[in-house]
Amino acid sequence: MNKIFHSISILACILILQTQAQAQRYPRFKVLAFYSRTVEKAHVEFADEAIKFFKDLTVGNGFVFDTTSNMGDLNDEKLKDYQLLMMINDFPHSAAQRAAFEKYMENGGGWFGFHVAAYNDKTTNWPWFVKFLGGGVFYRNNWPPMPAKIVVDDTSHTVTRGLPTTFIAPINEWYQWKPSPRENPDVKVLATLAQDNYPLGLKDILPGGDTPIGWTNTKYRMVYLNMGHGPHIFTDATQNKLIISALRWVVATDKKGDVFLK
């Protein structure tokens, strides 16, 4: 009987040690997602869907997905505990917020931005941000929002691996940039509007041109995807795979090492 109790005690100790080891391993990483409810209705709808989508991915405590609608949280003290910042439907506004974001990214931080998170025009007055995005400035968009055929530029890249060479993306408002980020040698374009979409739009029309809709500036740990207008973005499995792969890639390229291999 004593031997049985002894064996049970040993097994219990092993289970405790395994639990402690798992607790040390998880969460693998932490994401801080910024969003706003004082923006246009379609961008709020996207934020609601995005928050649900990413929170569902945390099942099993694989990672922490914190959200905030206070852009004042964009400060050194708050950001130090996060491996990735996500901009769902907003971007830094004040000089202090911009400085904190620049410092975070220049020191190896990760960024995943959607749609309006990259918006900039002649009134933005933030040269660093334009450079960060690869030099592109908002030029024009289609209207109303429409589905579009997407061409995957490089199916061998980690973010796009396993995707078909083309797919139909759900309804979205598509931004075009000038100059195209593709012209920057530091930019790796991941996906582009197919040429046979053009002319795209009914009121506001994209007549043609080069329209990257997903890319990374290789000088930073970042991915930008133009999807993010309205409640339909997460209705397509192929596009969802692209979004998840982009999240995983930004996290995995942390200079501290790939958390998925530890």
Secondary structure, 3 states (H helix, E strand, C coil): CHHHHHHHHHHHHHHHHHHHHHHHHCCCCEEEEECCCCCCHHHHHHHHHHHHHHHHCCCCCCCEEEEECCHHHCCHHHHCCCCEEEECCCCCCCHHHHHHHHHHHHCCCEEEEEHHHHCCCCCCCCHHHHHHCCCCEEEEECECCEEEEEEECCCCCCCCCCCCCEEEEEEECCEEEECCHHHCCCEEEEEEECHHHCCECCCECECCCCCEEEEEECCCEEEEECCCCCCCHHHCHHHHHHHHHHHHHHHHCCCCCCHHHC
